Amino acid sequence: MTESIASWITLAAVLSSIGWYIYRQTEYTINNIATSVMSGILCLFGGLLFSGAIMKVVGKFDNALIPALLVCTGTALCVLAHTIYQNKKSASNRDTAEPL
């Protein structure tokens, strides 16, 4: 079990990001759920990129748990940045909308 804990942590990162995007949807249609899943997977790729960049700078880690935690951190940063962008975009759309 200790050999696979890093894989479980990485899986938890992608599932939690997908869950976050599904939770934020206003309508639970198949299109919105598919978009949420794709957004979560893209954030996982951002987390993998973040982990790879840190590992390139620092070097190889002896424990596999550290890169998995870096993937979680990078995924969380991507989700946070995307959520802030979505909030600013929706606020901007509400401000520029013409009254009926």
ZADOTOR-314220 format. One record per residue (C-alpha): x, y, z. Coordinates in Angstrom, 2 decimals, padded with zeros to 5 digits, m for minus. Each point is the difference from the previous one (the first is absolute). Layout:
{{X; Y; Z}}
...
END
This chain:
{{000.00; 000.00; 000.00}}
{{002.83; 002.43; 000.73}}
{{001.34; m000.41; m003.55}}
{{m003.26; 001.19; m001.52}}
{{m000.74; 002.91; 002.36}}
{{001.49; 002.49; m002.48}}
{{m002.37; m001.23; m002.71}}
{{m002.95; 000.31; 002.36}}
{{000.99; 003.57; 000.85}}
{{000.24; 000.92; m003.69}}
{{m003.37; m001.64; m000.66}}
{{m001.49; 001.95; 002.91}}
{{001.31; 003.22; m001.54}}
{{m001.73; m000.57; m003.32}}
{{m003.23; m001.27; 001.57}}
{{m000.21; 002.95; 002.39}}
{{000.57; 002.49; m002.82}}
{{m002.71; m001.69; m002.09}}
{{m002.30; 000.03; 003.01}}
{{000.66; 003.70; 000.55}}
{{m000.91; 000.87; m003.57}}
{{m003.14; m002.14; 000.07}}
{{m001.01; 001.62; 003.31}}
{{000.30; 003.49; m001.50}}
{{m002.31; m000.79; m002.94}}
{{m003.43; 001.60; m000.01}}
{{m001.57; m002.68; m002.22}}
{{000.96; m003.65; 000.08}}
{{m000.25; m000.81; m003.69}}
{{002.29; m002.43; m001.76}}
{{001.78; 002.85; m001.78}}
{{000.76; 001.82; 003.26}}
{{001.19; m003.19; 001.68}}
{{002.25; m000.86; m002.96}}
{{001.44; 003.52; 000.10}}
{{000.61; m000.37; 003.73}}
{{001.80; m003.31; m000.53}}
{{002.18; 001.47; m002.74}}
{{000.81; 003.05; 002.15}}
{{001.03; m002.28; 002.85}}
{{002.22; m002.07; m002.27}}
{{001.62; 003.12; m001.45}}
{{000.70; 001.23; 003.53}}
{{001.62; m003.38; 000.72}}
{{002.27; 000.58; m002.99}}
{{000.86; 003.40; 001.47}}
{{000.83; m001.74; 003.28}}
{{002.22; m002.49; m001.81}}
{{001.74; 002.89; m001.75}}
{{000.50; 001.77; 003.33}}
{{001.43; m003.16; 001.58}}
{{002.28; m000.61; m002.96}}
{{001.31; 003.57; 000.09}}
{{000.76; m000.23; 003.72}}
{{001.67; m003.37; m000.46}}
{{002.10; 001.39; m002.86}}
{{001.24; 002.84; 002.21}}
{{000.49; m001.94; 003.23}}
{{000.96; m003.39; m001.37}}
{{m001.13; m003.54; 000.67}}
{{m001.93; m000.79; 003.17}}
{{000.63; m003.22; 001.92}}
{{m003.59; m000.29; 001.17}}
{{m002.84; m000.29; m002.55}}
{{m002.34; 001.81; 002.36}}
{{001.62; 003.39; m000.60}}
{{m000.72; 000.16; m003.77}}
{{m003.57; m001.15; 000.67}}
{{m000.47; 002.83; 002.48}}
{{001.50; 002.41; m002.53}}
{{m002.55; m001.22; m002.56}}
{{m002.76; 000.68; 002.55}}
{{001.37; 003.47; 000.66}}
{{000.27; 000.82; m003.70}}
{{m003.50; m001.31; m000.66}}
{{m001.37; 002.11; 002.85}}
{{001.78; 003.07; m001.37}}
{{m001.47; m000.59; m003.45}}
{{m003.50; m000.48; 001.41}}
{{000.37; 003.15; 002.09}}
{{001.25; 002.06; m002.95}}
{{m002.75; m001.31; m002.28}}
{{m002.70; 000.67; 002.61}}
{{001.23; 003.57; 000.51}}
{{000.04; 000.50; m003.78}}
{{m003.55; m001.34; m000.32}}
{{m001.23; 002.27; 002.81}}
{{001.59; 003.09; m001.57}}
{{m001.34; m000.93; m003.42}}
{{m003.56; m000.45; 001.28}}
{{000.21; 003.25; 001.98}}
{{001.22; 001.79; m003.11}}
{{m002.85; m001.43; m002.05}}
{{m002.55; 001.14; 002.58}}
{{001.47; 003.52; 000.06}}
{{m000.09; 000.46; m003.78}}
{{m003.41; m001.56; m000.55}}
{{m002.67; 002.40; m001.18}}
{{m003.15; 000.30; 002.06}}
{{m003.17; m001.32; m001.60}}
END
